[in-house]
Amino acid sequence: MTDDTPVDKWGHYELLLLFPPFTRDAGTEAPPNDAARARRVVESLGTVAEVLEELPSRALDRLPVPETRAGLDVVAVGCWGGTVLVVDPALAGDAVVAAMAEEVDGQRALHPEARIAGSVRLDAGQEYREFLLDLPGGPALRVGGWGDDEEWTVTGDPAEQLRALDVDPDGHGDADVDLEEEPRYVDWDAYGLLALGRQVTDGDRSRLRPSLFRVRRTQRAAADLNDVWFG
């Protein structure tokens, strides 16, 4: 595998950390990105051995799409007040490589007070999807599977998690979430919005400019990247 080996898959891989005091509507305005804090966050990731350089920042909706193996070593981190967003290709898993779940566990150990959510989509001919939401001292949820495959994995109870957040699982207005559906048909992005409320990252992403880093991967993360993206 060389740095210029083309990437022929598409992915979505975002890790969100919310710190107290929690709000269900963070509004559309965000404070400036805390670049120093963003560097500390990227250095804390289990997928990163070393930060090699900081790249010019870009708008969140204009982050570089990995086109080669080298592009998979670019990580974005935005820190806007109580919101931290990580966009890292090494967090994309495929039901065998549980990179996002492991990172959620790692960040939980570092930040016991945070609400932590992870979202993965990996298009490998068939789409793999995964959603995770871990609450401080409360119930955790992990849902994942391939496309319309009936054998989706569900760990945790989404209705119990909503109740822990003081959200009525049966009376949530216009939210497009039907927990009676099979897990493969539930809109888990809408579930995340229902559970956590509107955050700054749910608004106009062209206004948010995270820090951008080129990193050296840990040996484990490098091997997983090759397995997931080129296997």
PyRosetta script that sets phi, psi and omega in degrees:
from pyrosetta import init, pose_from_sequence

init()
pose = pose_from_sequence("MTDDTPVDKWGHYELLLLFPPFTRDAGTEAPPNDAARARRVVESLGTVAEVLEELPSRALDRLPVPETRAGLDVVAVGCWGGTVLVVDPALAGDAVVAAMAEEVDGQRALHPEARIAGSVRLDAGQEYREFLLDLPGGPALRVGGWGDDEEWTVTGDPAEQLRALDVDPDGHGDADVDLEEEPRYVDWDAYGLLALGRQVTDGDRSRLRPSLFRVRRTQRAAADLNDVWFG")
pose.set_psi(1, 123.1)
pose.set_omega(1, 178.9)
pose.set_phi(2, -111.9)
pose.set_psi(2, 165.9)
pose.set_omega(2, -177.1)
pose.set_phi(3, -61.9)
pose.set_psi(3, -27.0)
pose.set_omega(3, -177.9)
pose.set_phi(4, -97.9)
pose.set_psi(4, 11.3)
pose.set_omega(4, 174.1)
pose.set_phi(5, -62.9)
pose.set_psi(5, 123.9)
pose.set_omega(5, -175.9)
pose.set_phi(6, -66.9)
pose.set_psi(6, 145.2)
pose.set_omega(6, 172.8)
pose.set_phi(7, -90.8)
pose.set_psi(7, 128.6)
pose.set_omega(7, -178.7)
pose.set_phi(8, -117.2)
pose.set_psi(8, 19.3)
pose.set_omega(8, 177.0)
pose.set_phi(9, -123.5)
pose.set_psi(9, 162.3)
pose.set_omega(9, 177.8)
pose.set_phi(10, -119.3)
pose.set_psi(10, 144.2)
pose.set_omega(10, -178.6)
pose.set_phi(11, -143.5)
pose.set_psi(11, 158.8)
pose.set_omega(11, 171.5)
pose.set_phi(12, -131.3)
pose.set_psi(12, 129.5)
pose.set_omega(12, -170.4)
pose.set_phi(13, -154.9)
pose.set_psi(13, 93.7)
pose.set_omega(13, -177.0)
pose.set_phi(14, -127.5)
pose.set_psi(14, 135.3)
pose.set_omega(14, 176.3)
pose.set_phi(15, -117.3)
pose.set_psi(15, 125.7)
pose.set_omega(15, -176.8)
pose.set_phi(16, -117.8)
pose.set_psi(16, 129.7)
pose.set_omega(16, 174.2)
pose.set_phi(17, -119.9)
pose.set_psi(17, 128.7)
pose.set_omega(17, 177.8)
pose.set_phi(18, -116.9)
pose.set_psi(18, 131.3)
pose.set_omega(18, -176.5)
pose.set_phi(19, -112.2)
pose.set_psi(19, 147.6)
pose.set_omega(19, 179.8)
pose.set_phi(20, -66.5)
pose.set_psi(20, 156.0)
pose.set_omega(20, 1.7)
pose.set_phi(21, -75.3)
pose.set_psi(21, 134.1)
pose.set_omega(21, -176.7)
pose.set_phi(22, -79.2)
pose.set_psi(22, 146.8)
pose.set_omega(22, 175.1)
pose.set_phi(23, -135.9)
pose.set_psi(23, 146.9)
pose.set_omega(23, 179.6)
pose.set_phi(24, -88.1)
pose.set_psi(24, -5.0)
pose.set_omega(24, 176.9)
pose.set_phi(25, -147.3)
pose.set_psi(25, 95.4)
pose.set_omega(25, -178.2)
pose.set_phi(26, -78.5)
pose.set_psi(26, -4.0)
pose.set_omega(26, 179.3)
pose.set_phi(27, 77.0)
pose.set_psi(27, -172.2)
pose.set_omega(27, -176.2)
pose.set_phi(28, -102.3)
pose.set_psi(28, -13.9)
pose.set_omega(28, -179.0)
pose.set_phi(29, -94.2)
pose.set_psi(29, 136.3)
pose.set_omega(29, 179.2)
pose.set_phi(30, -124.5)
pose.set_psi(30, 145.8)
pose.set_omega(30, 173.3)
pose.set_phi(31, -66.2)
pose.set_psi(31, 165.1)
pose.set_omega(31, 178.1)
pose.set_phi(32, -59.4)
pose.set_psi(32, 150.5)
pose.set_omega(32, 175.7)
pose.set_phi(33, -61.6)
pose.set_psi(33, 133.5)
pose.set_omega(33, 176.7)
pose.set_phi(34, -88.8)
pose.set_psi(34, 95.7)
pose.set_omega(34, -172.9)
pose.set_phi(35, -65.5)
pose.set_psi(35, -37.2)
pose.set_omega(35, 179.9)
pose.set_phi(36, -65.2)
pose.set_psi(36, -42.4)
pose.set_omega(36, 177.9)
pose.set_phi(37, -66.6)
pose.set_psi(37, -38.4)
pose.set_omega(37, 179.1)
pose.set_phi(38, -59.8)
pose.set_psi(38, -38.7)
pose.set_omega(38, 178.7)
pose.set_phi(39, -66.4)
pose.set_psi(39, -39.7)
pose.set_omega(39, 177.7)
pose.set_phi(40, -63.4)
pose.set_psi(40, -38.1)
pose.set_omega(40, 179.2)
pose.set_phi(41, -64.7)
pose.set_psi(41, -47.7)
pose.set_omega(41, -177.2)
pose.set_phi(42, -64.1)
pose.set_psi(42, -34.2)
pose.set_omega(42, 178.2)
pose.set_phi(43, -70.0)
pose.set_psi(43, -19.9)
pose.set_omega(43, -179.6)
pose.set_phi(44, -85.5)
pose.set_psi(44, -11.4)
pose.set_omega(44, -174.4)
pose.set_phi(45, -69.4)
pose.set_psi(45, 139.9)
pose.set_omega(45, 178.2)
pose.set_phi(46, -69.0)
pose.set_psi(46, -12.8)
pose.set_omega(46, 179.4)
pose.set_phi(47, -90.2)
pose.set_psi(47, -4.9)
pose.set_omega(47, -171.6)
pose.set_phi(48, -117.7)
pose.set_psi(48, 126.0)
pose.set_omega(48, 174.5)
pose.set_phi(49, -91.6)
pose.set_psi(49, -33.7)
pose.set_omega(49, -175.5)
pose.set_phi(50, -162.6)
pose.set_psi(50, 143.4)
pose.set_omega(50, 170.8)
pose.set_phi(51, -87.0)
pose.set_psi(51, 121.6)
pose.set_omega(51, -177.8)
pose.set_phi(52, -87.6)
pose.set_psi(52, -39.5)
pose.set_omega(52, 178.3)
pose.set_phi(53, -162.8)
pose.set_psi(53, 154.4)
pose.set_omega(53, 171.9)
pose.set_phi(54, -97.9)
pose.set_psi(54, 128.9)
pose.set_omega(54, -177.2)
pose.set_phi(55, -96.4)
pose.set_psi(55, 163.0)
pose.set_omega(55, 175.5)
pose.set_phi(56, -58.6)
pose.set_psi(56, 137.2)
pose.set_omega(56, -178.1)
pose.set_phi(57, -69.4)
pose.set_psi(57, 157.6)
pose.set_omega(57, 176.3)
pose.set_phi(58, -136.7)
pose.set_psi(58, 162.0)
pose.set_omega(58, 174.1)
pose.set_phi(59, -63.8)
pose.set_psi(59, 149.0)
pose.set_omega(59, -176.9)
pose.set_phi(60, -59.5)
pose.set_psi(60, -31.3)
pose.set_omega(60, 178.8)
pose.set_phi(61, -87.5)
pose.set_psi(61, 7.4)
pose.set_omega(61, 179.0)
pose.set_phi(62, -129.0)
pose.set_psi(62, 26.7)
pose.set_omega(62, 178.0)
pose.set_phi(63, -66.0)
pose.set_psi(63, 146.8)
pose.set_omega(63, -178.9)
pose.set_phi(64, -63.6)
pose.set_psi(64, 134.9)
pose.set_omega(64, 176.0)
pose.set_phi(65, -88.6)
pose.set_psi(65, 127.1)
pose.set_omega(65, -178.1)
pose.set_phi(66, -59.8)
pose.set_psi(66, 123.4)
pose.set_omega(66, 177.6)
pose.set_phi(67, -111.3)
pose.set_psi(67, -20.4)
pose.set_omega(67, 178.4)
pose.set_phi(68, -135.6)
pose.set_psi(68, 172.8)
pose.set_omega(68, 178.3)
pose.set_phi(69, -57.0)
pose.set_psi(69, -38.5)
pose.set_omega(69, 179.8)
pose.set_phi(70, -62.5)
pose.set_psi(70, -33.5)
pose.set_omega(70, -179.8)
pose.set_phi(71, -66.4)
pose.set_psi(71, -18.9)
pose.set_omega(71, 178.7)
pose.set_phi(72, -77.8)
pose.set_psi(72, -5.5)
pose.set_omega(72, 179.1)
pose.set_phi(73, -101.9)
pose.set_psi(73, 19.5)
pose.set_omega(73, 176.7)
pose.set_phi(74, -107.0)
pose.set_psi(74, 126.2)
pose.set_omega(74, -175.6)
pose.set_phi(75, -123.8)
pose.set_psi(75, 134.4)
pose.set_omega(75, 176.1)
pose.set_phi(76, -107.5)
pose.set_psi(76, 138.5)
pose.set_omega(76, 175.7)
pose.set_phi(77, -137.3)
pose.set_psi(77, 125.0)
pose.set_omega(77, 174.9)
pose.set_phi(78, -117.2)
pose.set_psi(78, 135.1)
pose.set_omega(78, 178.7)
pose.set_phi(79, -125.1)
pose.set_psi(79, 104.6)
pose.set_omega(79, -177.2)
pose.set_phi(80, -119.9)
pose.set_psi(80, 92.0)
pose.set_omega(80, -177.8)
pose.set_phi(81, 62.4)
pose.set_psi(81, -123.1)
pose.set_omega(81, -179.3)
pose.set_phi(82, -84.3)
pose.set_psi(82, 8.6)
pose.set_omega(82, -179.2)
pose.set_phi(83, -112.8)
pose.set_psi(83, 130.1)
pose.set_omega(83, 174.0)
pose.set_phi(84, -124.8)
pose.set_psi(84, 127.7)
pose.set_omega(84, 178.9)
pose.set_phi(85, -122.5)
pose.set_psi(85, 129.8)
pose.set_omega(85, 177.1)
pose.set_phi(86, -116.2)
pose.set_psi(86, 128.6)
pose.set_omega(86, 174.9)
pose.set_phi(87, -118.5)
pose.set_psi(87, 106.3)
pose.set_omega(87, -170.3)
pose.set_phi(88, -140.2)
pose.set_psi(88, 114.9)
pose.set_omega(88, 179.9)
pose.set_phi(89, -57.4)
pose.set_psi(89, -25.8)
pose.set_omega(89, -179.1)
pose.set_phi(90, -71.6)
pose.set_psi(90, -9.0)
pose.set_omega(90, 177.2)
pose.set_phi(91, -87.8)
pose.set_psi(91, -5.1)
pose.set_omega(91, 176.6)
pose.set_phi(92, -75.9)
pose.set_psi(92, 125.7)
pose.set_omega(92, 177.7)
pose.set_phi(93, -118.0)
pose.set_psi(93, 179.2)
pose.set_omega(93, -175.0)
pose.set_phi(94, -142.5)
pose.set_psi(94, 33.2)
pose.set_omega(94, -179.0)
pose.set_phi(95, 80.3)
pose.set_psi(95, -18.5)
pose.set_omega(95, 173.9)
pose.set_phi(96, -102.9)
pose.set_psi(96, -48.4)
pose.set_omega(96, 175.6)
pose.set_phi(97, -89.3)
pose.set_psi(97, 112.2)
pose.set_omega(97, -175.0)
pose.set_phi(98, -98.4)
pose.set_psi(98, 52.9)
pose.set_omega(98, -172.5)
pose.set_phi(99, -63.2)
pose.set_psi(99, -43.9)
pose.set_omega(99, -178.2)
pose.set_phi(100, -66.6)
pose.set_psi(100, -43.4)
pose.set_omega(100, 180.0)
pose.set_phi(101, -61.2)
pose.set_psi(101, -40.0)
pose.set_omega(101, 179.9)
pose.set_phi(102, -68.1)
pose.set_psi(102, -36.7)
pose.set_omega(102, 178.9)
pose.set_phi(103, -70.1)
pose.set_psi(103, -38.4)
pose.set_omega(103, 175.6)
pose.set_phi(104, -58.2)
pose.set_psi(104, -44.3)
pose.set_omega(104, 178.1)
pose.set_phi(105, -62.1)
pose.set_psi(105, -42.3)
pose.set_omega(105, 179.8)
pose.set_phi(106, -64.2)
pose.set_psi(106, -42.3)
pose.set_omega(106, 179.0)
pose.set_phi(107, -70.6)
pose.set_psi(107, -31.1)
pose.set_omega(107, 175.4)
pose.set_phi(108, -61.8)
pose.set_psi(108, -41.2)
pose.set_omega(108, 179.0)
pose.set_phi(109, -64.5)
pose.set_psi(109, -34.9)
pose.set_omega(109, -179.9)
pose.set_phi(110, -79.1)
pose.set_psi(110, -31.7)
pose.set_omega(110, -172.3)
pose.set_phi(111, -133.1)
pose.set_psi(111, 75.1)
pose.set_omega(111, -177.0)
pose.set_phi(112, -63.2)
pose.set_psi(112, -16.6)
pose.set_omega(112, -177.0)
pose.set_phi(113, -90.4)
pose.set_psi(113, -7.6)
pose.set_omega(113, -170.7)
pose.set_phi(114, -90.6)
pose.set_psi(114, 152.0)
pose.set_omega(114, 164.0)
pose.set_phi(115, -91.3)
pose.set_psi(115, 130.4)
pose.set_omega(115, -171.4)
pose.set_phi(116, -126.2)
pose.set_psi(116, 127.6)
pose.set_omega(116, 179.4)
pose.set_phi(117, -128.8)
pose.set_psi(117, 141.9)
pose.set_omega(117, 176.7)
pose.set_phi(118, -129.9)
pose.set_psi(118, 142.4)
pose.set_omega(118, -179.2)
pose.set_phi(119, -136.7)
pose.set_psi(119, 129.1)
pose.set_omega(119, -177.8)
pose.set_phi(120, -132.1)
pose.set_psi(120, 136.8)
pose.set_omega(120, 164.0)
pose.set_phi(121, -135.8)
pose.set_psi(121, 131.9)
pose.set_omega(121, 178.3)
pose.set_phi(122, -131.8)
pose.set_psi(122, 116.5)
pose.set_omega(122, -179.6)
pose.set_phi(123, -94.3)
pose.set_psi(123, 104.7)
pose.set_omega(123, 179.9)
pose.set_phi(124, -122.2)
pose.set_psi(124, 45.6)
pose.set_omega(124, -171.4)
pose.set_phi(125, 91.7)
pose.set_psi(125, -55.4)
pose.set_omega(125, 167.1)
pose.set_phi(126, -109.5)
pose.set_psi(126, 146.3)
pose.set_omega(126, -174.0)
pose.set_phi(127, -91.6)
pose.set_psi(127, 129.4)
pose.set_omega(127, 171.3)
pose.set_phi(128, -98.5)
pose.set_psi(128, 134.3)
pose.set_omega(128, 179.5)
pose.set_phi(129, -128.9)
pose.set_psi(129, 144.8)
pose.set_omega(129, 179.6)
pose.set_phi(130, -147.8)
pose.set_psi(130, 138.6)
pose.set_omega(130, 176.0)
pose.set_phi(131, -134.1)
pose.set_psi(131, 134.1)
pose.set_omega(131, 179.2)
pose.set_phi(132, -133.7)
pose.set_psi(132, 140.1)
pose.set_omega(132, 173.8)
pose.set_phi(133, -142.1)
pose.set_psi(133, 121.7)
pose.set_omega(133, -175.5)
pose.set_phi(134, -122.8)
pose.set_psi(134, 123.3)
pose.set_omega(134, -177.4)
pose.set_phi(135, -102.5)
pose.set_psi(135, 145.6)
pose.set_omega(135, 179.3)
pose.set_phi(136, -65.4)
pose.set_psi(136, 119.4)
pose.set_omega(136, 179.0)
pose.set_phi(137, 66.8)
pose.set_psi(137, 14.2)
pose.set_omega(137, -175.7)
pose.set_phi(138, -132.9)
pose.set_psi(138, -167.6)
pose.set_omega(138, -175.4)
pose.set_phi(139, -69.4)
pose.set_psi(139, 148.8)
pose.set_omega(139, 177.1)
pose.set_phi(140, -115.0)
pose.set_psi(140, 152.7)
pose.set_omega(140, -179.7)
pose.set_phi(141, -134.2)
pose.set_psi(141, 135.0)
pose.set_omega(141, 172.2)
pose.set_phi(142, -138.6)
pose.set_psi(142, 127.0)
pose.set_omega(142, -179.2)
pose.set_phi(143, -131.9)
pose.set_psi(143, 134.5)
pose.set_omega(143, 178.5)
pose.set_phi(144, -165.2)
pose.set_psi(144, 153.2)
pose.set_omega(144, 176.8)
pose.set_phi(145, 177.2)
pose.set_psi(145, 176.2)
pose.set_omega(145, -178.0)
pose.set_phi(146, -97.6)
pose.set_psi(146, 118.6)
pose.set_omega(146, 171.1)
pose.set_phi(147, 44.0)
pose.set_psi(147, -126.0)
pose.set_omega(147, -179.8)
pose.set_phi(148, -96.1)
pose.set_psi(148, 16.0)
pose.set_omega(148, 176.1)
pose.set_phi(149, -59.0)
pose.set_psi(149, 133.2)
pose.set_omega(149, -178.7)
pose.set_phi(150, -70.8)
pose.set_psi(150, -21.9)
pose.set_omega(150, -174.1)
pose.set_phi(151, -88.9)
pose.set_psi(151, 65.8)
pose.set_omega(151, 173.4)
pose.set_phi(152, -84.3)
pose.set_psi(152, 146.1)
pose.set_omega(152, 178.0)
pose.set_phi(153, -92.5)
pose.set_psi(153, 129.1)
pose.set_omega(153, 176.2)
pose.set_phi(154, -127.6)
pose.set_psi(154, 119.3)
pose.set_omega(154, 175.6)
pose.set_phi(155, -118.9)
pose.set_psi(155, 117.3)
pose.set_omega(155, -176.8)
pose.set_phi(156, 105.5)
pose.set_psi(156, 171.7)
pose.set_omega(156, -176.4)
pose.set_phi(157, -119.7)
pose.set_psi(157, 108.6)
pose.set_omega(157, -177.4)
pose.set_phi(158, -62.0)
pose.set_psi(158, -35.8)
pose.set_omega(158, 179.1)
pose.set_phi(159, -65.7)
pose.set_psi(159, -41.7)
pose.set_omega(159, 177.2)
pose.set_phi(160, -61.8)
pose.set_psi(160, -39.0)
pose.set_omega(160, -179.8)
pose.set_phi(161, -65.7)
pose.set_psi(161, -41.0)
pose.set_omega(161, 177.3)
pose.set_phi(162, -61.7)
pose.set_psi(162, -42.9)
pose.set_omega(162, 179.2)
pose.set_phi(163, -62.8)
pose.set_psi(163, -35.0)
pose.set_omega(163, 177.6)
pose.set_phi(164, -65.4)
pose.set_psi(164, -23.4)
pose.set_omega(164, 178.4)
pose.set_phi(165, -97.4)
pose.set_psi(165, 11.0)
pose.set_omega(165, -179.2)
pose.set_phi(166, 62.4)
pose.set_psi(166, 35.2)
pose.set_omega(166, 174.7)
pose.set_phi(167, -113.0)
pose.set_psi(167, 129.0)
pose.set_omega(167, 179.3)
pose.set_phi(168, -74.6)
pose.set_psi(168, 114.3)
pose.set_omega(168, -178.2)
pose.set_phi(169, -66.4)
pose.set_psi(169, -17.0)
pose.set_omega(169, -178.7)
pose.set_phi(170, -105.8)
pose.set_psi(170, -3.2)
pose.set_omega(170, -176.0)
pose.set_phi(171, -139.9)
pose.set_psi(171, 63.4)
pose.set_omega(171, -174.4)
pose.set_phi(172, -110.1)
pose.set_psi(172, 33.1)
pose.set_omega(172, 170.5)
pose.set_phi(173, 62.3)
pose.set_psi(173, -129.1)
pose.set_omega(173, -174.1)
pose.set_phi(174, -89.2)
pose.set_psi(174, 1.2)
pose.set_omega(174, -179.0)
pose.set_phi(175, -60.4)
pose.set_psi(175, 132.6)
pose.set_omega(175, -175.0)
pose.set_phi(176, -85.8)
pose.set_psi(176, 66.9)
pose.set_omega(176, -178.4)
pose.set_phi(177, -132.7)
pose.set_psi(177, 116.4)
pose.set_omega(177, 177.3)
pose.set_phi(178, -121.1)
pose.set_psi(178, 100.0)
pose.set_omega(178, -176.2)
pose.set_phi(179, -74.7)
pose.set_psi(179, -4.4)
pose.set_omega(179, 174.4)
pose.set_phi(180, -82.3)
pose.set_psi(180, -15.3)
pose.set_omega(180, 177.6)
pose.set_phi(181, -69.5)
pose.set_psi(181, 160.3)
pose.set_omega(181, 170.6)
pose.set_phi(182, -62.7)
pose.set_psi(182, 146.1)
pose.set_omega(182, -175.4)
pose.set_phi(183, -53.5)
pose.set_psi(183, -33.7)
pose.set_omega(183, -178.0)
pose.set_phi(184, -67.4)
pose.set_psi(184, -18.6)
pose.set_omega(184, -177.8)
pose.set_phi(185, -102.2)
pose.set_psi(185, -10.3)
pose.set_omega(185, -180.0)
pose.set_phi(186, -72.3)
pose.set_psi(186, 139.5)
pose.set_omega(186, 174.8)
pose.set_phi(187, -82.7)
pose.set_psi(187, 94.4)
pose.set_omega(187, -174.3)
pose.set_phi(188, -73.9)
pose.set_psi(188, -24.6)
pose.set_omega(188, 173.3)
pose.set_phi(189, -65.1)
pose.set_psi(189, -42.4)
pose.set_omega(189, 176.9)
pose.set_phi(190, -65.1)
pose.set_psi(190, -36.0)
pose.set_omega(190, 176.4)
pose.set_phi(191, -60.7)
pose.set_psi(191, -44.2)
pose.set_omega(191, 179.1)
pose.set_phi(192, -61.1)
pose.set_psi(192, -39.8)
pose.set_omega(192, 177.4)
pose.set_phi(193, -66.0)
pose.set_psi(193, -39.9)
pose.set_omega(193, 177.7)
pose.set_phi(194, -64.2)
pose.set_psi(194, -42.8)
pose.set_omega(194, -176.2)
pose.set_phi(195, -71.9)
pose.set_psi(195, -42.4)
pose.set_omega(195, -170.9)
pose.set_phi(196, -103.3)
pose.set_psi(196, -14.1)
pose.set_omega(196, -175.3)
pose.set_phi(197, 80.4)
pose.set_psi(197, 177.3)
pose.set_omega(197, -178.5)
pose.set_phi(198, -77.1)
pose.set_psi(198, 126.3)
pose.set_omega(198, 178.9)
pose.set_phi(199, -111.3)
pose.set_psi(199, 169.5)
pose.set_omega(199, -177.7)
pose.set_phi(200, -60.5)
pose.set_psi(200, -28.7)
pose.set_omega(200, -178.7)
pose.set_phi(201, -77.0)
pose.set_psi(201, -6.6)
pose.set_omega(201, 177.9)
pose.set_phi(202, -90.8)
pose.set_psi(202, -1.1)
pose.set_omega(202, -178.3)
pose.set_phi(203, -94.3)
pose.set_psi(203, -143.7)
pose.set_omega(203, -178.4)
pose.set_phi(204, -76.8)
pose.set_psi(204, 103.8)
pose.set_omega(204, -175.1)
pose.set_phi(205, -71.1)
pose.set_psi(205, -15.3)
pose.set_omega(205, 178.0)
pose.set_phi(206, -68.2)
pose.set_psi(206, -17.0)
pose.set_omega(206, -179.5)
pose.set_phi(207, -90.3)
pose.set_psi(207, -9.8)
pose.set_omega(207, -176.9)
pose.set_phi(208, -102.2)
pose.set_psi(208, 128.9)
pose.set_omega(208, -177.9)
pose.set_phi(209, -123.5)
pose.set_psi(209, 94.6)
pose.set_omega(209, 177.5)
pose.set_phi(210, -74.4)
pose.set_psi(210, 164.6)
pose.set_omega(210, 171.1)
pose.set_phi(211, -75.4)
pose.set_psi(211, 150.2)
pose.set_omega(211, -176.0)
pose.set_phi(212, -126.5)
pose.set_psi(212, 131.7)
pose.set_omega(212, -175.1)
pose.set_phi(213, -131.8)
pose.set_psi(213, 142.3)
pose.set_omega(213, 166.3)
pose.set_phi(214, -97.8)
pose.set_psi(214, 130.4)
pose.set_omega(214, -171.5)
pose.set_phi(215, -125.4)
pose.set_psi(215, 160.3)
pose.set_omega(215, 166.4)
pose.set_phi(216, -99.4)
pose.set_psi(216, 131.5)
pose.set_omega(216, -175.4)
pose.set_phi(217, -82.4)
pose.set_psi(217, 154.7)
pose.set_omega(217, 167.2)
pose.set_phi(218, -66.2)
pose.set_psi(218, 160.6)
pose.set_omega(218, -179.9)
pose.set_phi(219, -59.1)
pose.set_psi(219, -41.3)
pose.set_omega(219, 179.8)
pose.set_phi(220, -65.3)
pose.set_psi(220, -46.5)
pose.set_omega(220, -178.2)
pose.set_phi(221, -64.7)
pose.set_psi(221, -38.8)
pose.set_omega(221, 178.9)
pose.set_phi(222, -62.9)
pose.set_psi(222, -42.1)
pose.set_omega(222, 179.3)
pose.set_phi(223, -65.6)
pose.set_psi(223, -41.7)
pose.set_omega(223, 179.4)
pose.set_phi(224, -65.3)
pose.set_psi(224, -40.8)
pose.set_omega(224, 177.7)
pose.set_phi(225, -57.1)
pose.set_psi(225, -46.4)
pose.set_omega(225, -179.3)
pose.set_phi(226, -64.4)
pose.set_psi(226, -40.0)
pose.set_omega(226, -179.9)
pose.set_phi(227, -66.5)
pose.set_psi(227, -43.6)
pose.set_omega(227, -174.6)
pose.set_phi(228, -76.1)
pose.set_psi(228, -46.2)
pose.set_omega(228, -172.2)
pose.set_phi(229, -87.3)
pose.set_psi(229, -20.9)
pose.set_omega(229, -176.5)
pose.set_phi(230, -127.4)
pose.set_psi(230, -2.7)
pose.set_omega(230, -175.8)
pose.set_phi(231, -74.9)
pose.dump_pdb("model.pdb")
